[in-house]
Amino acid sequence: MREQAFHAFFEAHHVELSRLAYLLSGDATAADDLAADALTEVWRHWDRVAAADDPAAYAKGIVANLTKNWIRRQGRARHGLDRLPFTWARSAPDVPAVLDVRSALRRLPYRRRACVVLRYAFDLPEQEVADILGISVGTVKSQTSRGAKQLADLLADLRLPDQLGGWEVAR
């Protein structure tokens, strides 16, 4: 029963956890390893995870923490986000614009980047982001606001098309 429940959880959330690790780390190989490590931790503590109000949010929190630690081990270089393959649903991306957004994301402090990615790329509500990152809703609001402002400042010379999910920067 326990194995079946975990297997179902794994099948339902592995790709999402790997995507989150990739968006936070910018490294595809590390993202797969981080997602695997997170799922190992989920399995080790399955009773606690299964009893949580939102087991997926619990697992995302593990991914976020593991990714933060991985970034620290990289000597705070935070490299790799320039290879982040943003995909946009309505049309092919403007490659130079996507590269600029990746570069700008890489320059955000980890917590701001995590808040921005979880709020905008994953479209999660503030409370869920707070639960995942282990911070207050007020901190999510302020970090997301500051992160969005910082991105806008970094992208000040760029005007992204409307189809890129509303990331339009006005001059």
VOKOL-485347 format. One record per atom (N, C-alpha, C): x, y, z; residue in three letters; atom name. Coordinates in pm, 1 decimal, padded with zeros to 6 digits, always signed. Layout:
<atoms>
u_v_w_type_atom
X_Y_Z_ALA_CA
...
</atoms>
This chain:
<atoms>
u_v_w_type_atom
+00084.1_-00119.9_+00000.0_MET_N
+00000.0_+00000.0_+00000.0_MET_CA
+00088.3_+00125.9_+00000.0_MET_C
+00187.8_+00129.4_+00089.5_ARG_N
+00277.5_+00244.9_+00099.0_ARG_CA
+00353.7_+00263.9_-00032.3_ARG_C
+00403.7_+00151.9_-00088.2_GLU_N
+00478.3_+00157.6_-00213.3_GLU_CA
+00389.9_+00205.1_-00327.5_GLU_C
+00266.2_+00159.1_-00331.1_GLN_N
+00173.8_+00198.6_-00437.5_GLN_CA
+00141.6_+00347.9_-00429.0_GLN_C
+00121.2_+00396.3_-00308.9_ALA_N
+00090.6_+00538.6_-00290.7_ALA_CA
+00209.2_+00624.7_-00333.8_ALA_C
+00329.0_+00582.7_-00294.3_PHE_N
+00447.6_+00658.6_-00335.2_PHE_CA
+00467.4_+00651.3_-00486.3_PHE_C
+00448.2_+00533.8_-00543.7_HIS_N
+00463.3_+00518.8_-00689.0_HIS_CA
+00367.3_+00612.2_-00762.1_HIS_C
+00243.9_+00620.2_-00717.1_ALA_N
+00145.6_+00710.6_-00778.3_ALA_CA
+00190.8_+00855.9_-00764.2_ALA_C
+00241.6_+00890.6_-00646.2_PHE_N
+00292.7_+01026.0_-00623.9_PHE_CA
+00409.6_+01054.6_-00718.1_PHE_C
+00501.6_+00959.5_-00727.6_PHE_N
+00617.9_+00973.6_-00814.8_PHE_CA
+00573.5_+00998.5_-00958.7_PHE_C
+00485.0_+00915.9_-01008.2_GLU_N
+00437.4_+00928.9_-01146.9_GLU_CA
+00368.8_+01063.3_-01170.2_GLU_C
+00296.0_+01110.6_-01071.7_ALA_N
+00221.4_+01235.5_-01086.8_ALA_CA
+00308.9_+01359.7_-01074.9_ALA_C
+00421.6_+01351.4_-01003.0_HIS_N
+00495.5_+01473.1_-00969.4_HIS_CA
+00641.8_+01477.9_-01011.8_HIS_C
+00698.5_+01368.8_-01060.2_HIS_N
+00840.4_+01368.0_-01094.1_HIS_CA
+00876.9_+01475.1_-01196.4_HIS_C
+00802.5_+01484.4_-01303.3_VAL_N
+00834.1_+01581.9_-01408.9_VAL_CA
+00824.2_+01724.2_-01354.8_VAL_C
+00720.5_+01751.8_-01277.6_GLU_N
+00701.2_+01885.2_-01220.6_GLU_CA
+00815.0_+01922.0_-01124.9_GLU_C
+00859.1_+01827.1_-01044.1_LEU_N
+00968.5_+01852.8_-00950.4_LEU_CA
+01099.5_+01875.4_-01025.5_LEU_C
+01120.9_+01799.2_-01130.0_SER_N
+01241.5_+01817.4_-01211.7_SER_CA
+01238.6_+01953.9_-01280.7_SER_C
+01123.0_+01993.2_-01330.6_ARG_N
+01108.8_+02125.3_-01394.9_ARG_CA
+01137.5_+02237.3_-01295.5_ARG_C
+01084.7_+02224.0_-01175.3_LEU_N
+01111.5_+02325.0_-01072.8_LEU_CA
+01260.8_+02332.9_-01043.6_LEU_C
+01325.2_+02219.0_-01025.7_ALA_N
+01469.4_+02218.0_-00998.9_ALA_CA
+01545.2_+02283.3_-01114.4_ALA_C
+01500.3_+02259.3_-01235.7_TYR_N
+01566.6_+02318.3_-01352.5_TYR_CA
+01548.3_+02469.5_-01356.2_TYR_C
+01427.1_+02515.9_-01329.2_LEU_N
+01402.7_+02659.9_-01329.2_LEU_CA
+01480.6_+02730.7_-01219.2_LEU_C
+01499.7_+02663.3_-01107.5_LEU_N
+01573.7_+02724.8_-00997.4_LEU_CA
+01724.6_+02714.2_-01014.9_LEU_C
+01771.2_+02604.4_-01074.0_SER_N
+01915.7_+02583.7_-01085.4_SER_CA
+01971.4_+02620.9_-01221.6_SER_C
+01892.8_+02602.5_-01327.2_GLY_N
+01938.8_+02628.6_-01462.4_GLY_CA
+02027.4_+02520.2_-01518.9_GLY_C
+02039.9_+02408.9_-01451.6_ASP_N
+02127.6_+02301.0_-01495.1_ASP_CA
+02044.7_+02173.3_-01508.5_ASP_C
+02032.0_+02123.7_-01633.3_ALA_N
+01945.9_+02008.5_-01659.7_ALA_CA
+01992.3_+01883.7_-01584.8_ALA_C
+02121.4_+01858.3_-01584.8_THR_N
+02173.4_+01739.9_-01517.3_THR_CA
+02151.3_+01749.8_-01367.2_THR_C
+02183.2_+01866.2_-01312.6_ALA_N
+02161.5_+01886.0_-01168.6_ALA_CA
+02013.2_+01877.1_-01134.9_ALA_C
+01927.4_+01928.0_-01222.1_ALA_N
+01782.9_+01925.3_-01196.3_ALA_CA
+01732.6_+01781.8_-01182.0_ALA_C
+01776.0_+01694.3_-01270.5_ASP_N
+01735.2_+01554.4_-01259.6_ASP_CA
+01785.4_+01493.6_-01129.2_ASP_C
+01909.5_+01523.7_-01093.9_ASP_N
+01965.7_+01472.5_-00968.3_ASP_CA
+01892.2_+01529.7_-00847.7_ASP_C
+01862.6_+01658.6_-00851.9_LEU_N
+01792.6_+01722.7_-00740.5_LEU_CA
+01652.0_+01666.5_-00724.8_LEU_C
+01582.7_+01645.1_-00836.1_ALA_N
+01448.4_+01586.0_-00829.2_ALA_CA
+01456.1_+01444.2_-00773.3_ALA_C
+01555.6_+01367.2_-00817.2_ALA_N
+01572.7_+01230.9_-00766.0_ALA_CA
+01603.8_+01233.0_-00616.7_ALA_C
+01692.4_+01324.0_-00576.1_ASP_N
+01724.7_+01336.3_-00433.2_ASP_CA
+01601.9_+01375.9_-00352.6_ASP_C
+01522.5_+01467.6_-00406.9_ALA_N
+01400.8_+01510.9_-00337.4_ALA_CA
+01303.0_+01394.7_-00324.3_ALA_C
+01287.9_+01317.7_-00430.0_LEU_N
+01196.7_+01203.5_-00423.1_LEU_CA
+01248.5_+01095.2_-00328.7_LEU_C
+01379.5_+01084.3_-00317.5_THR_N
+01437.6_+00991.8_-00219.1_THR_CA
+01400.0_+01037.4_-00078.0_THR_C
+01410.5_+01168.6_-00054.9_GLU_N
+01371.5_+01223.0_+00076.4_GLU_CA
+01222.0_+01204.9_+00100.7_GLU_C
+01142.9_+01225.4_-00002.7_VAL_N
+00997.7_+01203.9_+00009.7_VAL_CA
+00971.5_+01058.7_+00050.3_VAL_C
+01037.9_+00964.2_-00013.5_TRP_N
+01019.7_+00822.9_+00019.9_TRP_CA
+01063.4_+00795.5_+00163.0_TRP_C
+01179.2_+00850.1_+00202.1_ARG_N
+01229.6_+00826.9_+00338.5_ARG_CA
+01131.2_+00875.8_+00444.5_ARG_C
+01060.1_+00981.9_+00412.9_HIS_N
+00966.6_+01042.8_+00508.2_HIS_CA
+00823.5_+01034.6_+00456.1_HIS_C
+00791.8_+00926.4_+00385.1_TRP_N
+00663.5_+00916.8_+00317.0_TRP_CA
+00544.5_+00934.6_+00411.5_TRP_C
+00550.0_+00879.4_+00530.5_ASP_N
+00436.3_+00892.1_+00622.6_ASP_CA
+00409.0_+01039.1_+00654.5_ASP_C
+00515.2_+01116.0_+00678.1_ARG_N
+00500.8_+01258.8_+00706.3_ARG_CA
+00450.7_+01333.7_+00583.1_ARG_C
+00506.3_+01300.7_+00467.0_VAL_N
+00467.0_+01367.6_+00341.8_VAL_CA
+00321.5_+01337.2_+00309.9_VAL_C
+00284.3_+01211.4_+00317.8_ALA_N
+00147.1_+01170.4_+00286.5_ALA_CA
+00045.8_+01235.3_+00380.9_ALA_C
+00087.1_+01261.8_+00504.2_ALA_N
-00002.4_+01323.0_+00602.3_ALA_CA
-00011.2_+01474.7_+00586.9_ALA_C
+00076.2_+01533.6_+00507.5_ALA_N
+00076.4_+01679.4_+00489.0_ALA_CA
-00050.0_+01723.9_+00416.7_ALA_C
-00088.6_+01849.2_+00440.6_ASP_N
-00205.7_+01904.6_+00372.5_ASP_CA
-00189.2_+01899.2_+00221.5_ASP_C
-00068.0_+01924.3_+00173.3_ASP_N
-00039.6_+01922.9_+00030.1_ASP_CA
+00094.8_+01853.7_+00008.1_ASP_C
+00092.9_+01722.7_-00013.7_PRO_N
+00219.0_+01650.0_-00032.0_PRO_CA
+00304.5_+01704.8_-00146.5_PRO_C
+00242.8_+01753.7_-00253.1_ALA_N
+00319.5_+01809.5_-00365.2_ALA_CA
+00393.7_+01935.3_-00321.4_ALA_C
+00329.8_+02019.0_-00242.5_ALA_N
+00396.1_+02139.4_-00192.2_ALA_CA
+00511.5_+02101.3_-00100.1_ALA_C
+00493.2_+01999.0_-00020.5_TYR_N
+00599.2_+01949.6_+00067.2_TYR_CA
+00719.4_+01908.1_-00016.4_TYR_C
+00694.2_+01833.2_-00123.9_ALA_N
+00802.3_+01787.7_-00211.3_ALA_CA
+00868.4_+01905.5_-00282.4_ALA_C
+00791.1_+02004.1_-00323.7_LYS_N
+00848.6_+02123.6_-00387.4_LYS_CA
+00938.9_+02197.8_-00289.9_LYS_C
+00900.3_+02198.2_-00163.2_GLY_N
+00985.2_+02260.1_-00061.9_GLY_CA
+01118.3_+02188.1_-00048.7_GLY_C
+01115.0_+02056.4_-00057.0_ILE_N
+01238.8_+01978.8_-00052.5_ILE_CA
+01325.0_+02012.9_-00172.7_ILE_C
+01264.1_+02020.2_-00291.0_VAL_N
+01338.8_+02056.6_-00412.1_VAL_CA
+01400.8_+02195.6_-00396.6_VAL_C
+01321.9_+02290.0_-00347.8_ALA_N
+01372.4_+02426.6_-00330.5_ALA_CA
+01492.1_+02429.3_-00235.5_ALA_C
+01483.2_+02357.7_-00125.1_ASN_N
+01593.9_+02354.8_-00028.9_ASN_CA
+01716.7_+02284.8_-00085.5_ASN_C
+01696.6_+02172.1_-00151.8_LEU_N
+01809.9_+02101.6_-00211.8_LEU_CA
+01876.4_+02187.4_-00319.3_LEU_C
+01795.2_+02257.2_-00397.6_THR_N
+01850.1_+02343.3_-00503.2_THR_CA
+01928.4_+02458.8_-00442.4_THR_C
+01875.2_+02517.8_-00336.7_LYS_N
+01947.1_+02626.0_-00269.4_LYS_CA
+02082.8_+02577.7_-00220.5_LYS_C
+02085.3_+02459.3_-00161.7_ASN_N
+02212.4_+02403.6_-00113.9_ASN_CA
+02306.7_+02372.0_-00230.0_ASN_C
+02253.1_+02322.2_-00340.7_TRP_N
+02335.3_+02292.8_-00458.6_TRP_CA
+02399.0_+02421.1_-00511.9_TRP_C
+02319.2_+02527.8_-00517.6_ILE_N
+02371.1_+02656.7_-00565.4_ILE_CA
+02483.7_+02704.1_-00474.5_ILE_C
+02464.8_+02691.0_-00345.9_ARG_N
+02570.8_+02731.4_-00252.1_ARG_CA
+02698.2_+02651.2_-00275.8_ARG_C
+02682.3_+02521.7_-00302.1_ARG_N
+02799.6_+02438.0_-00327.2_ARG_CA
+02869.6_+02475.5_-00457.2_ARG_C
+02801.9_+02539.9_-00545.0_GLN_N
+02862.4_+02581.7_-00672.1_GLN_CA
+02942.9_+02709.6_-00654.6_GLN_C
+02967.0_+02747.6_-00531.5_GLY_N
+03045.4_+02867.2_-00503.7_GLY_CA
+02971.4_+02994.0_-00538.3_GLY_C
+02838.3_+02983.1_-00530.1_ARG_N
+02751.9_+03096.5_-00558.0_ARG_CA
+02768.4_+03150.7_-00699.6_ARG_C
+02818.5_+03066.2_-00787.3_ALA_N
+02835.2_+03108.5_-00926.7_ALA_CA
+02700.2_+03124.7_-00995.4_ALA_C
+02603.8_+03040.4_-00956.0_ARG_N
+02469.2_+03048.2_-01012.3_ARG_CA
+02469.5_+03046.9_-01164.6_ARG_C
+02556.6_+02966.2_-01220.8_HIS_N
+02563.5_+02956.8_-01365.9_HIS_CA
+02455.9_+02863.6_-01417.4_HIS_C
+02433.1_+02871.0_-01547.8_GLY_N
+02345.6_+02775.2_-01611.6_GLY_CA
+02208.8_+02824.2_-01650.5_GLY_C
+02156.7_+02928.4_-01586.2_LEU_N
+02022.7_+02972.7_-01622.9_LEU_CA
+02017.4_+03027.7_-01764.8_LEU_C
+02131.6_+03059.4_-01823.9_ASP_N
+02129.4_+03109.1_-01961.4_ASP_CA
+02094.2_+02997.5_-02060.0_ASP_C
+02090.0_+02874.5_-02012.8_ARG_N
+02047.9_+02763.9_-02098.0_ARG_CA
+01902.8_+02725.5_-02071.3_ARG_C
+01833.2_+02800.2_-01988.4_LEU_N
+01696.8_+02769.2_-01949.2_LEU_CA
+01602.4_+02780.3_-02068.4_LEU_C
+01537.3_+02670.7_-02106.5_PRO_N
+01453.3_+02673.6_-02226.1_PRO_CA
+01309.5_+02714.9_-02195.2_PRO_C
+01284.9_+02842.4_-02180.1_PHE_N
+01148.3_+02887.8_-02162.6_PHE_CA
+01068.5_+02850.2_-02285.9_PHE_C
+00949.9_+02799.6_-02266.8_THR_N
+00861.6_+02772.8_-02379.6_THR_CA
+00734.5_+02851.5_-02356.4_THR_C
+00683.5_+02908.5_-02460.0_TRP_N
+00565.2_+02992.0_-02453.1_TRP_CA
+00457.4_+02926.6_-02536.8_TRP_C
+00337.1_+02921.2_-02485.5_ALA_N
+00230.6_+02843.4_-02545.1_ALA_CA
+00182.5_+02897.3_-02679.8_ALA_C
+00178.8_+03026.1_-02701.7_ARG_N
+00111.5_+03081.2_-02818.9_ARG_CA
+00196.8_+03089.9_-02944.1_ARG_C
+00326.8_+03104.9_-02931.4_SER_N
+00410.9_+03117.3_-03049.4_SER_CA
+00555.0_+03086.3_-03012.9_SER_C
+00637.9_+03079.0_-03115.0_ALA_N
+00780.0_+03056.4_-03090.3_ALA_CA
+00836.7_+03176.4_-03016.3_ALA_C
+00928.3_+03152.5_-02923.3_PRO_N
+00982.6_+03263.3_-02844.8_PRO_CA
+01075.8_+03351.4_-02926.7_PRO_C
+01085.3_+03474.6_-02884.8_ASP_N
+01183.6_+03567.2_-02938.4_ASP_CA
+01314.0_+03531.5_-02867.8_ASP_C
+01403.3_+03462.4_-02937.7_VAL_N
+01522.5_+03405.5_-02874.4_VAL_CA
+01605.1_+03509.9_-02799.9_VAL_C
+01634.9_+03626.2_-02858.8_PRO_N
+01712.1_+03724.3_-02781.6_PRO_CA
+01640.7_+03766.8_-02653.0_PRO_C
+01508.5_+03780.5_-02659.9_ALA_N
+01433.6_+03819.7_-02540.5_ALA_CA
+01440.9_+03711.6_-02434.2_ALA_C
+01427.8_+03585.3_-02474.8_VAL_N
+01435.1_+03474.6_-02380.2_VAL_CA
+01573.2_+03470.1_-02315.4_VAL_C
+01676.8_+03490.5_-02394.9_LEU_N
+01812.2_+03491.1_-02339.6_LEU_CA
+01829.1_+03602.9_-02238.1_LEU_C
+01771.9_+03719.5_-02265.9_ASP_N
+01780.1_+03830.2_-02171.4_ASP_CA
+01705.2_+03798.4_-02042.1_ASP_C
+01588.7_+03735.8_-02052.1_VAL_N
+01512.2_+03699.2_-01932.4_VAL_CA
+01591.0_+03596.3_-01851.3_VAL_C
+01650.7_+03498.6_-01917.0_ARG_N
+01732.0_+03399.0_-01846.0_ARG_CA
+01847.7_+03465.5_-01772.4_ARG_C
+01914.6_+03553.9_-01843.0_SER_N
+02028.1_+03624.1_-01782.7_SER_CA
+01982.0_+03707.2_-01663.4_SER_C
+01870.0_+03775.0_-01678.9_ALA_N
+01817.3_+03857.2_-01569.1_ALA_CA
+01777.0_+03769.4_-01450.7_ALA_C
+01711.1_+03656.5_-01477.8_LEU_N
+01673.4_+03565.9_-01369.1_LEU_CA
+01796.2_+03519.0_-01292.6_LEU_C
+01903.4_+03489.3_-01365.3_ARG_N
+02026.5_+03442.1_-01301.7_ARG_CA
+02082.5_+03546.5_-01205.4_ARG_C
+02054.6_+03672.5_-01231.8_ARG_N
+02109.5_+03779.7_-01148.4_ARG_CA
+02026.0_+03807.2_-01023.9_ARG_C
+01907.8_+03749.2_-01014.9_LEU_N
+01825.0_+03769.1_-00895.5_LEU_CA
+01879.4_+03685.7_-00780.3_LEU_C
+01871.1_+03737.8_-00657.7_PRO_N
+01905.8_+03655.1_-00541.8_PRO_CA
+01815.0_+03531.9_-00538.0_PRO_C
+01862.9_+03423.3_-00480.3_TYR_N
+01790.6_+03295.8_-00484.0_TYR_CA
+01644.7_+03309.6_-00439.6_TYR_C
+01618.7_+03368.3_-00325.6_ARG_N
+01481.0_+03372.8_-00273.9_ARG_CA
+01390.3_+03450.2_-00368.0_ARG_C
+01437.4_+03561.1_-00422.2_ARG_N
+01356.2_+03636.6_-00517.7_ARG_CA
+01330.4_+03553.2_-00641.7_ARG_C
+01435.1_+03487.8_-00691.4_ARG_N
+01419.9_+03404.4_-00810.6_ARG_CA
+01317.7_+03293.9_-00783.7_ARG_C
+01330.0_+03228.9_-00668.6_ALA_N
+01237.3_+03120.9_-00635.2_ALA_CA
+01093.9_+03172.6_-00628.3_ALA_C
+01072.9_+03287.0_-00565.9_CYS_N
+00937.8_+03344.2_-00557.2_CYS_CA
+00883.9_+03378.3_-00695.7_CYS_C
+00964.8_+03442.3_-00777.3_VAL_N
+00921.2_+03480.3_-00912.1_VAL_CA
+00890.6_+03356.0_-00995.6_VAL_C
+00978.9_+03256.8_-00991.9_VAL_N
+00958.3_+03134.3_-01070.3_VAL_CA
+00832.2_+03061.4_-01024.8_VAL_C
+00816.0_+03043.9_-00893.2_LEU_N
+00699.3_+02972.0_-00843.1_LEU_CA
+00569.1_+03047.7_-00869.1_LEU_C
+00572.7_+03178.9_-00853.9_ARG_N
+00450.7_+03257.7_-00875.7_ARG_CA
+00415.1_+03268.8_-01024.1_ARG_C
+00513.1_+03295.2_-01109.8_TYR_N
+00483.2_+03322.6_-01250.1_TYR_CA
+00501.5_+03202.2_-01342.5_TYR_C
+00606.2_+03125.4_-01328.5_ALA_N
+00625.6_+03010.5_-01416.7_ALA_CA
+00534.0_+02894.2_-01376.3_ALA_C
+00511.1_+02878.3_-01245.5_PHE_N
+00424.8_+02770.4_-01198.0_PHE_CA
+00285.5_+02819.4_-01161.2_PHE_C
+00263.4_+02949.4_-01161.3_ASP_N
+00132.9_+03009.8_-01133.3_ASP_CA
+00074.7_+02962.2_-00999.9_ASP_C
+00160.6_+02955.5_-00898.3_LEU_N
+00116.5_+02910.0_-00766.9_LEU_CA
+00067.8_+03028.4_-00683.5_LEU_C
-00031.0_+03006.3_-00598.8_PRO_N
-00076.2_+03113.1_-00509.0_PRO_CA
+00030.0_+03145.1_-00403.5_PRO_C
+00022.2_+03264.2_-00348.8_GLU_N
+00120.9_+03310.1_-00251.1_GLU_CA
+00135.1_+03214.5_-00133.2_GLU_C
+00023.2_+03164.1_-00083.0_GLN_N
+00028.2_+03074.8_+00033.0_GLN_CA
+00106.2_+02948.1_+00000.6_GLN_C
+00086.6_+02892.2_-00118.9_GLU_N
+00158.5_+02770.3_-00155.5_GLU_CA
+00308.2_+02797.0_-00170.4_GLU_C
+00343.0_+02911.6_-00229.5_VAL_N
+00484.4_+02948.7_-00240.6_VAL_CA
+00545.2_+02962.1_-00101.0_VAL_C
+00471.6_+03025.4_-00010.5_ALA_N
+00518.9_+03041.3_+00127.2_ALA_CA
+00542.8_+02905.0_+00191.9_ALA_C
+00450.2_+02812.1_+00171.6_ASP_N
+00465.0_+02678.5_+00228.6_ASP_CA
+00585.7_+02606.5_+00169.6_ASP_C
+00603.7_+02617.9_+00039.4_ILE_N
+00714.0_+02549.9_-00028.3_ILE_CA
+00848.5_+02602.4_+00021.1_ILE_C
+00860.3_+02734.7_+00031.6_LEU_N
+00987.7_+02795.7_+00068.6_LEU_CA
+01007.3_+02810.0_+00219.0_LEU_C
+00902.7_+02782.4_+00296.3_GLY_N
+00913.3_+02793.5_+00441.9_GLY_CA
+00927.1_+02936.8_+00489.3_GLY_C
+00856.3_+03027.5_+00421.8_ILE_N
+00858.2_+03169.6_+00456.7_ILE_CA
+00715.5_+03218.8_+00470.6_ILE_C
+00697.9_+03340.1_+00518.9_SER_N
+00563.5_+03393.1_+00536.5_SER_CA
+00506.7_+03442.3_+00403.6_SER_C
+00374.7_+03455.5_+00399.1_VAL_N
+00308.2_+03507.4_+00280.0_VAL_CA
+00354.7_+03651.0_+00251.9_VAL_C
+00375.2_+03727.2_+00357.2_GLY_N
+00424.9_+03864.1_+00340.0_GLY_CA
+00562.2_+03867.4_+00274.7_GLY_C
+00648.0_+03772.8_+00312.2_THR_N
+00780.1_+03763.9_+00250.6_THR_CA
+00767.7_+03724.8_+00104.2_THR_C
+00675.6_+03632.9_+00073.6_VAL_N
+00652.5_+03595.7_-00066.5_VAL_CA
+00609.8_+03718.8_-00145.1_VAL_C
+00516.5_+03795.8_-00089.8_LYS_N
+00468.3_+03915.3_-00158.8_LYS_CA
+00581.5_+04014.2_-00183.4_LYS_C
+00659.8_+04040.7_-00081.1_SER_N
+00765.9_+04140.3_-00095.9_SER_CA
+00877.1_+04089.6_-00188.3_SER_C
+00915.1_+03962.6_-00174.8_GLN_N
+01021.3_+03909.4_-00260.1_GLN_CA
+00976.5_+03899.3_-00405.7_GLN_C
+00850.7_+03862.4_-00428.0_THR_N
+00798.8_+03856.1_-00564.8_THR_CA
+00792.1_+03995.7_-00624.4_THR_C
+00744.8_+04091.1_-00546.1_SER_N
+00736.6_+04228.8_-00594.4_SER_CA
+00874.7_+04284.4_-00626.3_SER_C
+00967.4_+04264.6_-00533.6_ARG_N
+01104.1_+04313.2_-00556.1_ARG_CA
+01170.4_+04240.4_-00672.9_ARG_C
+01145.7_+04110.6_-00683.6_GLY_N
+01202.3_+04033.1_-00793.3_GLY_CA
+01148.6_+04078.4_-00928.3_GLY_C
+01017.2_+04101.1_-00935.5_ALA_N
+00957.4_+04149.1_-01060.6_ALA_CA
+01010.5_+04287.7_-01095.5_ALA_C
+01024.8_+04374.2_-00995.7_LYS_N
+01079.9_+04508.3_-01019.8_LYS_CA
+01224.2_+04498.6_-01066.9_LYS_C
+01302.6_+04413.0_-01000.0_GLN_N
+01442.5_+04396.3_-01038.5_GLN_CA
+01452.3_+04341.5_-01180.7_GLN_C
+01366.3_+04245.0_-01215.8_LEU_N
+01365.8_+04194.5_-01353.4_LEU_CA
+01331.4_+04305.9_-01451.6_LEU_C
+01231.8_+04385.0_-01417.1_ALA_N
+01193.1_+04496.2_-01504.7_ALA_CA
+01309.6_+04593.3_-01523.0_ALA_C
+01379.7_+04622.3_-01415.3_ASP_N
+01495.0_+04711.6_-01424.7_ASP_CA
+01605.2_+04651.7_-01512.0_ASP_C
+01628.6_+04522.0_-01493.9_LEU_N
+01732.4_+04455.1_-01572.3_LEU_CA
+01696.3_+04446.3_-01720.7_LEU_C
+01567.4_+04444.6_-01747.5_LEU_N
+01519.4_+04431.8_-01885.2_LEU_CA
+01469.8_+04565.0_-01940.7_LEU_C
+01512.0_+04673.9_-01880.7_ALA_N
+01459.5_+04806.1_-01915.6_ALA_CA
+01474.2_+04841.2_-02063.0_ALA_C
+01574.3_+04791.0_-02128.0_ASP_N
+01593.8_+04822.8_-02269.1_ASP_CA
+01522.2_+04725.9_-02362.1_ASP_C
+01446.8_+04635.6_-02305.3_LEU_N
+01382.9_+04531.2_-02384.1_LEU_CA
+01232.3_+04543.0_-02372.2_LEU_C
+01162.7_+04529.4_-02482.7_ARG_N
+01016.3_+04526.4_-02479.9_ARG_CA
+00975.0_+04389.3_-02531.2_ARG_C
+00924.3_+04306.2_-02441.4_LEU_N
+00886.1_+04170.8_-02477.8_LEU_CA
+00744.3_+04170.7_-02533.0_LEU_C
+00715.9_+04088.2_-02633.9_PRO_N
+00580.9_+04079.0_-02688.5_PRO_CA
+00480.8_+04032.9_-02583.6_PRO_C
+00355.2_+04075.4_-02600.1_ASP_N
+00249.6_+04039.5_-02505.5_ASP_CA
+00232.2_+03889.1_-02491.6_ASP_C
+00256.4_+03812.4_-02599.9_GLN_N
+00231.5_+03668.9_-02592.0_GLN_CA
+00328.9_+03597.5_-02499.4_GLN_C
+00424.9_+03665.4_-02445.1_LEU_N
+00520.4_+03600.0_-02355.6_LEU_CA
+00472.2_+03603.9_-02211.9_LEU_C
+00346.1_+03577.3_-02194.6_GLY_N
+00292.2_+03559.6_-02059.7_GLY_CA
+00283.4_+03687.1_-01977.7_GLY_C
+00271.1_+03801.6_-02042.3_GLY_N
+00252.3_+03926.2_-01969.6_GLY_CA
+00379.2_+03990.5_-01917.6_GLY_C
+00496.7_+03939.4_-01955.2_TRP_N
+00623.1_+03996.8_-01907.9_TRP_CA
+00660.6_+04113.5_-01997.0_TRP_C
+00570.4_+04204.1_-02015.8_GLU_N
+00599.9_+04319.8_-02099.9_GLU_CA
+00661.9_+04428.1_-02015.0_GLU_C
+00767.6_+04485.1_-02062.8_VAL_N
+00835.9_+04590.9_-01990.6_VAL_CA
+00816.3_+04718.4_-02070.5_VAL_C
+00751.6_+04815.3_-02009.1_ALA_N
+00729.6_+04942.6_-02077.6_ALA_CA
+00850.2_+05033.4_-02055.5_ALA_C
+00877.7_+05112.7_-02155.2_ARG_N
+00989.7_+05207.4_-02143.2_ARG_CA
+00947.4_+05329.8_-02067.1_ARG_C
</atoms>
